[in-house]
Amino acid sequence: MAITSSAPPDRRRWLILGTVGLAQLMVVLDATVVNIALPSAQRDLGFTIVDRQWVVTAYALAFGSLLLLGGRLGDLIGRKITFLVGAIGFAAASAVGGAATGFGMLVAARAAQGAFGALLAPAALSILSTTFSDPRERGKAFGVFGAIVGAGGALGLVLGGILTEYLSWRWCLYVNLIFAGLAVAGAVTLLRRQASRSRSRLDLPGAALVSASMFCLVYGFSNAASHSWHTLSSYGFLAAGVALLAAFALWQSRAASPLLPPRVVLDRNRGGAYLALLIAGAGMFGIFLFLIYYMQQTLGYSPVASGVAFLPMIAMVVVSANLSNVVLLPRLGPRPLVPAGMLLAAGGLVWLTRIGVHSGYASAVLGPLMVAGLGLGFTIAPSMNTGTFGVAPQDAGVASATLNTGQQIGGSIGTALLNTIFAGAVAHYLTSRLSPATLMHGHPAPSLIGMSLIHGYTTGFWVAAAIFGAGAVICGTLFRSGPLRASESAATAAPAGAVAQQATAHAA
């Protein structure tokens, strides 16, 4: 029997949704909004192309490494406190980054953003999970939240292009002060401070193992994306990350108060949801990464135009996220929805392989983008709902963090894998077609370079489509059939004191 709360729903719950959604939008935006601003920041601060990757990697390293720790801290010391600390810290780090006078200052600020984001993101999702318990209202809330997660990356490209072109690259960081200010005001006004529902202590060995593991994995994949899989700094860190992750899993099965209780991830539906977000995170970069390159390098779009080109996809994510969570998930469960979403995303990517050097947006890009957006909404929103469904309140933070961790690690894998495949495909196409007829002044002709880039993009799209296709098969096998039902484990695994508290207290 699932644990239920006897307290009436919070009358301010929809305002709470707006507050946590705004905070999540800020975190998701920051993964992409800075990317478009990087060339301008590079010219202003005078760092090299090699150094440029660290502006992105510093954020990913801190965020991915500390997510599980941040989620558990929310469970132990209270979600309101961690939400406020995360939002205020994120704003302060953004202000420092926007005012950066050198490369080191900018990278340090980005790392601090990632660290505070690792507090903020799990707190936001766990607040949402414990605020909405009615299945229909929960579907609406997670439909909105899932749309933010699915569309936020593309929206960051739009916002980054506008701010960079019309203001300054620094405003890609300063804009977070507005988001954070609104989120903090909402949290102070709307959220109730709750005592911890768990008497357990923080699992420091587990925190050290998983943080080190995530650091090694994110760093290894990031290094592979910019250098090579064959360098020690790539495969060495990846091997260390896998070994530390295995040690973490072993420790969690033995620890008295595990950082990530096995009961959270061993449920088939939740395990499937975490895996679905990892796969979606890897596959999404096949859309964002190569399509931005294609529109700017091949079609000659400005940063603003290339960002605006993603708006139809954002609209489809919003529509499908709400349709799947509000209408379909309560009736069908995640098993048909998530695999169908992945197949739609795969179909959109396959359609994108028809692009050419002189393709038009309406004829070659718009349709595939809309299909892929439809698929992402059907994949991400139901997975986020499922990944926190039936979790005992004292585990809500770490369950939320696991969802974010899956997406972050998936993004790192996708970036590294697809970048490497793209570079190899371009190089192979060039070398296999070099001849006196394709050379100009000893260099490959522009037409050959253009065709080689198209070959690289389409190869990347095929691989990303295969990732989504494999994910559809895996998730279709892993998810249970039928609507979601709270599992026995959520009730039986909760300490008696926590059960008693939950029967009398409302989770905010």
Secondary structure as a PSIPRED ss2 file (coil, helix, strand):
# PSIPRED VFORMAT (PSIPRED V4.0)

   1 M C   1.000  0.000  0.000
   2 A C   1.000  0.000  0.000
   3 I C   1.000  0.000  0.000
   4 T C   1.000  0.000  0.000
   5 S C   1.000  0.000  0.000
   6 S C   1.000  0.000  0.000
   7 A C   1.000  0.000  0.000
   8 P C   1.000  0.000  0.000
   9 P C   1.000  0.000  0.000
  10 D C   1.000  0.000  0.000
  11 R C   1.000  0.000  0.000
  12 R C   1.000  0.000  0.000
  13 R H   0.000  1.000  0.000
  14 W H   0.000  1.000  0.000
  15 L H   0.000  1.000  0.000
  16 I H   0.000  1.000  0.000
  17 L H   0.000  1.000  0.000
  18 G H   0.000  1.000  0.000
  19 T H   0.000  1.000  0.000
  20 V H   0.000  1.000  0.000
  21 G H   0.000  1.000  0.000
  22 L H   0.000  1.000  0.000
  23 A H   0.000  1.000  0.000
  24 Q H   0.000  1.000  0.000
  25 L H   0.000  1.000  0.000
  26 M H   0.000  1.000  0.000
  27 V H   0.000  1.000  0.000
  28 V H   0.000  1.000  0.000
  29 L H   0.000  1.000  0.000
  30 D C   1.000  0.000  0.000
  31 A C   1.000  0.000  0.000
  32 T C   1.000  0.000  0.000
  33 V H   0.000  1.000  0.000
  34 V H   0.000  1.000  0.000
  35 N H   0.000  1.000  0.000
  36 I H   0.000  1.000  0.000
  37 A H   0.000  1.000  0.000
  38 L H   0.000  1.000  0.000
  39 P H   0.000  1.000  0.000
  40 S H   0.000  1.000  0.000
  41 A H   0.000  1.000  0.000
  42 Q H   0.000  1.000  0.000
  43 R H   0.000  1.000  0.000
  44 D H   0.000  1.000  0.000
  45 L H   0.000  1.000  0.000
  46 G C   1.000  0.000  0.000
  47 F C   1.000  0.000  0.000
  48 T C   1.000  0.000  0.000
  49 I H   0.000  1.000  0.000
  50 V H   0.000  1.000  0.000
  51 D H   0.000  1.000  0.000
  52 R H   0.000  1.000  0.000
  53 Q H   0.000  1.000  0.000
  54 W H   0.000  1.000  0.000
  55 V H   0.000  1.000  0.000
  56 V H   0.000  1.000  0.000
  57 T H   0.000  1.000  0.000
  58 A H   0.000  1.000  0.000
  59 Y H   0.000  1.000  0.000
  60 A H   0.000  1.000  0.000
  61 L H   0.000  1.000  0.000
  62 A H   0.000  1.000  0.000
  63 F H   0.000  1.000  0.000
  64 G H   0.000  1.000  0.000
  65 S H   0.000  1.000  0.000
  66 L H   0.000  1.000  0.000
  67 L H   0.000  1.000  0.000
  68 L H   0.000  1.000  0.000
  69 L H   0.000  1.000  0.000
  70 G H   0.000  1.000  0.000
  71 G H   0.000  1.000  0.000
  72 R H   0.000  1.000  0.000
  73 L H   0.000  1.000  0.000
  74 G H   0.000  1.000  0.000
  75 D H   0.000  1.000  0.000
  76 L H   0.000  1.000  0.000
  77 I H   0.000  1.000  0.000
  78 G C   1.000  0.000  0.000
  79 R H   0.000  1.000  0.000
  80 K H   0.000  1.000  0.000
  81 I H   0.000  1.000  0.000
  82 T H   0.000  1.000  0.000
  83 F H   0.000  1.000  0.000
  84 L H   0.000  1.000  0.000
  85 V H   0.000  1.000  0.000
  86 G H   0.000  1.000  0.000
  87 A H   0.000  1.000  0.000
  88 I H   0.000  1.000  0.000
  89 G H   0.000  1.000  0.000
  90 F H   0.000  1.000  0.000
  91 A H   0.000  1.000  0.000
  92 A H   0.000  1.000  0.000
  93 A H   0.000  1.000  0.000
  94 S H   0.000  1.000  0.000
  95 A H   0.000  1.000  0.000
  96 V H   0.000  1.000  0.000
  97 G H   0.000  1.000  0.000
  98 G H   0.000  1.000  0.000
  99 A C   1.000  0.000  0.000
 100 A C   1.000  0.000  0.000
 101 T C   1.000  0.000  0.000
 102 G C   1.000  0.000  0.000
 103 F H   0.000  1.000  0.000
 104 G H   0.000  1.000  0.000
 105 M H   0.000  1.000  0.000
 106 L H   0.000  1.000  0.000
 107 V H   0.000  1.000  0.000
 108 A H   0.000  1.000  0.000
 109 A H   0.000  1.000  0.000
 110 R H   0.000  1.000  0.000
 111 A H   0.000  1.000  0.000
 112 A H   0.000  1.000  0.000
 113 Q H   0.000  1.000  0.000
 114 G H   0.000  1.000  0.000
 115 A H   0.000  1.000  0.000
 116 F H   0.000  1.000  0.000
 117 G H   0.000  1.000  0.000
 118 A H   0.000  1.000  0.000
 119 L H   0.000  1.000  0.000
 120 L H   0.000  1.000  0.000
 121 A H   0.000  1.000  0.000
 122 P H   0.000  1.000  0.000
 123 A H   0.000  1.000  0.000
 124 A H   0.000  1.000  0.000
 125 L H   0.000  1.000  0.000
 126 S H   0.000  1.000  0.000
 127 I H   0.000  1.000  0.000
 128 L H   0.000  1.000  0.000
 129 S H   0.000  1.000  0.000
 130 T H   0.000  1.000  0.000
 131 T H   0.000  1.000  0.000
 132 F C   1.000  0.000  0.000
 133 S C   1.000  0.000  0.000
 134 D C   1.000  0.000  0.000
 135 P H   0.000  1.000  0.000
 136 R H   0.000  1.000  0.000
 137 E H   0.000  1.000  0.000
 138 R H   0.000  1.000  0.000
 139 G H   0.000  1.000  0.000
 140 K H   0.000  1.000  0.000
 141 A H   0.000  1.000  0.000
 142 F H   0.000  1.000  0.000
 143 G H   0.000  1.000  0.000
 144 V H   0.000  1.000  0.000
 145 F H   0.000  1.000  0.000
 146 G H   0.000  1.000  0.000
 147 A H   0.000  1.000  0.000
 148 I H   0.000  1.000  0.000
 149 V H   0.000  1.000  0.000
 150 G H   0.000  1.000  0.000
 151 A H   0.000  1.000  0.000
 152 G H   0.000  1.000  0.000
 153 G H   0.000  1.000  0.000
 154 A H   0.000  1.000  0.000
 155 L H   0.000  1.000  0.000
 156 G H   0.000  1.000  0.000
 157 L H   0.000  1.000  0.000
 158 V H   0.000  1.000  0.000
 159 L H   0.000  1.000  0.000
 160 G H   0.000  1.000  0.000
 161 G H   0.000  1.000  0.000
 162 I H   0.000  1.000  0.000
 163 L H   0.000  1.000  0.000
 164 T H   0.000  1.000  0.000
 165 E H   0.000  1.000  0.000
 166 Y H   0.000  1.000  0.000
 167 L C   1.000  0.000  0.000
 168 S C   1.000  0.000  0.000
 169 W C   1.000  0.000  0.000
 170 R C   1.000  0.000  0.000
 171 W H   0.000  1.000  0.000
 172 C H   0.000  1.000  0.000
 173 L H   0.000  1.000  0.000
 174 Y H   0.000  1.000  0.000
 175 V H   0.000  1.000  0.000
 176 N H   0.000  1.000  0.000
 177 L H   0.000  1.000  0.000
 178 I H   0.000  1.000  0.000
 179 F H   0.000  1.000  0.000
 180 A H   0.000  1.000  0.000
 181 G H   0.000  1.000  0.000
 182 L H   0.000  1.000  0.000
 183 A H   0.000  1.000  0.000
 184 V H   0.000  1.000  0.000
 185 A H   0.000  1.000  0.000
 186 G H   0.000  1.000  0.000
 187 A H   0.000  1.000  0.000
 188 V H   0.000  1.000  0.000
 189 T H   0.000  1.000  0.000
 190 L H   0.000  1.000  0.000
 191 L C   1.000  0.000  0.000
 192 R C   1.000  0.000  0.000
 193 R C   1.000  0.000  0.000
 194 Q C   1.000  0.000  0.000
 195 A C   1.000  0.000  0.000
 196 S C   1.000  0.000  0.000
 197 R C   1.000  0.000  0.000
 198 S C   1.000  0.000  0.000
 199 R C   1.000  0.000  0.000
 200 S C   1.000  0.000  0.000
 201 R C   1.000  0.000  0.000
 202 L C   1.000  0.000  0.000
 203 D C   1.000  0.000  0.000
 204 L H   0.000  1.000  0.000
 205 P H   0.000  1.000  0.000
 206 G H   0.000  1.000  0.000
 207 A H   0.000  1.000  0.000
 208 A H   0.000  1.000  0.000
 209 L H   0.000  1.000  0.000
 210 V H   0.000  1.000  0.000
 211 S H   0.000  1.000  0.000
 212 A H   0.000  1.000  0.000
 213 S H   0.000  1.000  0.000
 214 M H   0.000  1.000  0.000
 215 F H   0.000  1.000  0.000
 216 C H   0.000  1.000  0.000
 217 L H   0.000  1.000  0.000
 218 V H   0.000  1.000  0.000
 219 Y H   0.000  1.000  0.000
 220 G H   0.000  1.000  0.000
 221 F H   0.000  1.000  0.000
 222 S H   0.000  1.000  0.000
 223 N H   0.000  1.000  0.000
 224 A H   0.000  1.000  0.000
 225 A H   0.000  1.000  0.000
 226 S H   0.000  1.000  0.000
 227 H C   1.000  0.000  0.000
 228 S C   1.000  0.000  0.000
 229 W C   1.000  0.000  0.000
 230 H C   1.000  0.000  0.000
 231 T C   1.000  0.000  0.000
 232 L H   0.000  1.000  0.000
 233 S H   0.000  1.000  0.000
 234 S H   0.000  1.000  0.000
 235 Y H   0.000  1.000  0.000
 236 G H   0.000  1.000  0.000
 237 F H   0.000  1.000  0.000
 238 L H   0.000  1.000  0.000
 239 A H   0.000  1.000  0.000
 240 A H   0.000  1.000  0.000
 241 G H   0.000  1.000  0.000
 242 V H   0.000  1.000  0.000
 243 A H   0.000  1.000  0.000
 244 L H   0.000  1.000  0.000
 245 L H   0.000  1.000  0.000
 246 A H   0.000  1.000  0.000
 247 A H   0.000  1.000  0.000
 248 F H   0.000  1.000  0.000
 249 A H   0.000  1.000  0.000
 250 L H   0.000  1.000  0.000
 251 W H   0.000  1.000  0.000
 252 Q H   0.000  1.000  0.000
 253 S C   1.000  0.000  0.000
 254 R C   1.000  0.000  0.000
 255 A C   1.000  0.000  0.000
 256 A C   1.000  0.000  0.000
 257 S C   1.000  0.000  0.000
 258 P C   1.000  0.000  0.000
 259 L C   1.000  0.000  0.000
 260 L C   1.000  0.000  0.000
 261 P C   1.000  0.000  0.000
 262 P H   0.000  1.000  0.000
 263 R H   0.000  1.000  0.000
 264 V H   0.000  1.000  0.000
 265 V H   0.000  1.000  0.000
 266 L H   0.000  1.000  0.000
 267 D C   1.000  0.000  0.000
 268 R H   0.000  1.000  0.000
 269 N H   0.000  1.000  0.000
 270 R H   0.000  1.000  0.000
 271 G H   0.000  1.000  0.000
 272 G H   0.000  1.000  0.000
 273 A H   0.000  1.000  0.000
 274 Y H   0.000  1.000  0.000
 275 L H   0.000  1.000  0.000
 276 A H   0.000  1.000  0.000
 277 L H   0.000  1.000  0.000
 278 L H   0.000  1.000  0.000
 279 I H   0.000  1.000  0.000
 280 A H   0.000  1.000  0.000
 281 G H   0.000  1.000  0.000
 282 A H   0.000  1.000  0.000
 283 G H   0.000  1.000  0.000
 284 M H   0.000  1.000  0.000
 285 F H   0.000  1.000  0.000
 286 G H   0.000  1.000  0.000
 287 I H   0.000  1.000  0.000
 288 F H   0.000  1.000  0.000
 289 L H   0.000  1.000  0.000
 290 F H   0.000  1.000  0.000
 291 L H   0.000  1.000  0.000
 292 I H   0.000  1.000  0.000
 293 Y H   0.000  1.000  0.000
 294 Y H   0.000  1.000  0.000
 295 M H   0.000  1.000  0.000
 296 Q H   0.000  1.000  0.000
 297 Q H   0.000  1.000  0.000
 298 T H   0.000  1.000  0.000
 299 L C   1.000  0.000  0.000
 300 G C   1.000  0.000  0.000
 301 Y C   1.000  0.000  0.000
 302 S C   1.000  0.000  0.000
 303 P H   0.000  1.000  0.000
 304 V H   0.000  1.000  0.000
 305 A H   0.000  1.000  0.000
 306 S H   0.000  1.000  0.000
 307 G H   0.000  1.000  0.000
 308 V H   0.000  1.000  0.000
 309 A C   1.000  0.000  0.000
 310 F C   1.000  0.000  0.000
 311 L H   0.000  1.000  0.000
 312 P H   0.000  1.000  0.000
 313 M H   0.000  1.000  0.000
 314 I H   0.000  1.000  0.000
 315 A H   0.000  1.000  0.000
 316 M H   0.000  1.000  0.000
 317 V H   0.000  1.000  0.000
 318 V H   0.000  1.000  0.000
 319 V H   0.000  1.000  0.000
 320 S H   0.000  1.000  0.000
 321 A H   0.000  1.000  0.000
 322 N H   0.000  1.000  0.000
 323 L H   0.000  1.000  0.000
 324 S H   0.000  1.000  0.000
 325 N H   0.000  1.000  0.000
 326 V H   0.000  1.000  0.000
 327 V H   0.000  1.000  0.000
 328 L H   0.000  1.000  0.000
 329 L H   0.000  1.000  0.000
 330 P H   0.000  1.000  0.000
 331 R H   0.000  1.000  0.000
 332 L H   0.000  1.000  0.000
 333 G C   1.000  0.000  0.000
 334 P H   0.000  1.000  0.000
 335 R H   0.000  1.000  0.000
 336 P H   0.000  1.000  0.000
 337 L H   0.000  1.000  0.000
 338 V H   0.000  1.000  0.000
 339 P H   0.000  1.000  0.000
 340 A H   0.000  1.000  0.000
 341 G H   0.000  1.000  0.000
 342 M H   0.000  1.000  0.000
 343 L H   0.000  1.000  0.000
 344 L H   0.000  1.000  0.000
 345 A H   0.000  1.000  0.000
 346 A H   0.000  1.000  0.000
 347 G H   0.000  1.000  0.000
 348 G H   0.000  1.000  0.000
 349 L H   0.000  1.000  0.000
 350 V H   0.000  1.000  0.000
 351 W H   0.000  1.000  0.000
 352 L H   0.000  1.000  0.000
 353 T C   1.000  0.000  0.000
 354 R C   1.000  0.000  0.000
 355 I C   1.000  0.000  0.000
 356 G C   1.000  0.000  0.000
 357 V C   1.000  0.000  0.000
 358 H C   1.000  0.000  0.000
 359 S C   1.000  0.000  0.000
 360 G C   1.000  0.000  0.000
 361 Y H   0.000  1.000  0.000
 362 A H   0.000  1.000  0.000
 363 S H   0.000  1.000  0.000
 364 A H   0.000  1.000  0.000
 365 V C   1.000  0.000  0.000
 366 L H   0.000  1.000  0.000
 367 G H   0.000  1.000  0.000
 368 P H   0.000  1.000  0.000
 369 L H   0.000  1.000  0.000
 370 M H   0.000  1.000  0.000
 371 V H   0.000  1.000  0.000
 372 A H   0.000  1.000  0.000
 373 G H   0.000  1.000  0.000
 374 L H   0.000  1.000  0.000
 375 G H   0.000  1.000  0.000
 376 L H   0.000  1.000  0.000
 377 G H   0.000  1.000  0.000
 378 F H   0.000  1.000  0.000
 379 T H   0.000  1.000  0.000
 380 I H   0.000  1.000  0.000
 381 A H   0.000  1.000  0.000
 382 P H   0.000  1.000  0.000
 383 S H   0.000  1.000  0.000
 384 M H   0.000  1.000  0.000
 385 N H   0.000  1.000  0.000
 386 T H   0.000  1.000  0.000
 387 G H   0.000  1.000  0.000
 388 T H   0.000  1.000  0.000
 389 F C   1.000  0.000  0.000
 390 G C   1.000  0.000  0.000
 391 V C   1.000  0.000  0.000
 392 A C   1.000  0.000  0.000
 393 P H   0.000  1.000  0.000
 394 Q H   0.000  1.000  0.000
 395 D H   0.000  1.000  0.000
 396 A H   0.000  1.000  0.000
 397 G H   0.000  1.000  0.000
 398 V H   0.000  1.000  0.000
 399 A H   0.000  1.000  0.000
 400 S H   0.000  1.000  0.000
 401 A H   0.000  1.000  0.000
 402 T H   0.000  1.000  0.000
 403 L H   0.000  1.000  0.000
 404 N H   0.000  1.000  0.000
 405 T H   0.000  1.000  0.000
 406 G H   0.000  1.000  0.000
 407 Q H   0.000  1.000  0.000
 408 Q H   0.000  1.000  0.000
 409 I H   0.000  1.000  0.000
 410 G H   0.000  1.000  0.000
 411 G H   0.000  1.000  0.000
 412 S H   0.000  1.000  0.000
 413 I H   0.000  1.000  0.000
 414 G H   0.000  1.000  0.000
 415 T H   0.000  1.000  0.000
 416 A H   0.000  1.000  0.000
 417 L H   0.000  1.000  0.000
 418 L H   0.000  1.000  0.000
 419 N H   0.000  1.000  0.000
 420 T H   0.000  1.000  0.000
 421 I H   0.000  1.000  0.000
 422 F H   0.000  1.000  0.000
 423 A H   0.000  1.000  0.000
 424 G H   0.000  1.000  0.000
 425 A H   0.000  1.000  0.000
 426 V H   0.000  1.000  0.000
 427 A H   0.000  1.000  0.000
 428 H H   0.000  1.000  0.000
 429 Y H   0.000  1.000  0.000
 430 L H   0.000  1.000  0.000
 431 T H   0.000  1.000  0.000
 432 S H   0.000  1.000  0.000
 433 R C   1.000  0.000  0.000
 434 L C   1.000  0.000  0.000
 435 S C   1.000  0.000  0.000
 436 P H   0.000  1.000  0.000
 437 A H   0.000  1.000  0.000
 438 T H   0.000  1.000  0.000
 439 L E   0.000  0.000  1.000
 440 M E   0.000  0.000  1.000
 441 H C   1.000  0.000  0.000
 442 G C   1.000  0.000  0.000
 443 H E   0.000  0.000  1.000
 444 P E   0.000  0.000  1.000
 445 A C   1.000  0.000  0.000
 446 P H   0.000  1.000  0.000
 447 S H   0.000  1.000  0.000
 448 L H   0.000  1.000  0.000
 449 I H   0.000  1.000  0.000
 450 G H   0.000  1.000  0.000
 451 M H   0.000  1.000  0.000
 452 S H   0.000  1.000  0.000
 453 L H   0.000  1.000  0.000
 454 I H   0.000  1.000  0.000
 455 H H   0.000  1.000  0.000
 456 G H   0.000  1.000  0.000
 457 Y H   0.000  1.000  0.000
 458 T H   0.000  1.000  0.000
 459 T H   0.000  1.000  0.000
 460 G H   0.000  1.000  0.000
 461 F H   0.000  1.000  0.000
 462 W H   0.000  1.000  0.000
 463 V H   0.000  1.000  0.000
 464 A H   0.000  1.000  0.000
 465 A H   0.000  1.000  0.000
 466 A H   0.000  1.000  0.000
 467 I H   0.000  1.000  0.000
 468 F H   0.000  1.000  0.000
 469 G H   0.000  1.000  0.000
 470 A H   0.000  1.000  0.000
 471 G H   0.000  1.000  0.000
 472 A H   0.000  1.000  0.000
 473 V H   0.000  1.000  0.000
 474 I H   0.000  1.000  0.000
 475 C H   0.000  1.000  0.000
 476 G H   0.000  1.000  0.000
 477 T H   0.000  1.000  0.000
 478 L H   0.000  1.000  0.000
 479 F C   1.000  0.000  0.000
 480 R C   1.000  0.000  0.000
 481 S C   1.000  0.000  0.000
 482 G C   1.000  0.000  0.000
 483 P C   1.000  0.000  0.000
 484 L C   1.000  0.000  0.000
 485 R C   1.000  0.000  0.000
 486 A C   1.000  0.000  0.000
 487 S C   1.000  0.000  0.000
 488 E H   0.000  1.000  0.000
 489 S H   0.000  1.000  0.000
 490 A H   0.000  1.000  0.000
 491 A H   0.000  1.000  0.000
 492 T H   0.000  1.000  0.000
 493 A C   1.000  0.000  0.000
 494 A C   1.000  0.000  0.000
 495 P C   1.000  0.000  0.000
 496 A H   0.000  1.000  0.000
 497 G H   0.000  1.000  0.000
 498 A H   0.000  1.000  0.000
 499 V H   0.000  1.000  0.000
 500 A H   0.000  1.000  0.000
 501 Q H   0.000  1.000  0.000
 502 Q H   0.000  1.000  0.000
 503 A H   0.000  1.000  0.000
 504 T H   0.000  1.000  0.000
 505 A C   1.000  0.000  0.000
 506 H C   1.000  0.000  0.000
 507 A C   1.000  0.000  0.000
 508 A C   1.000  0.000  0.000
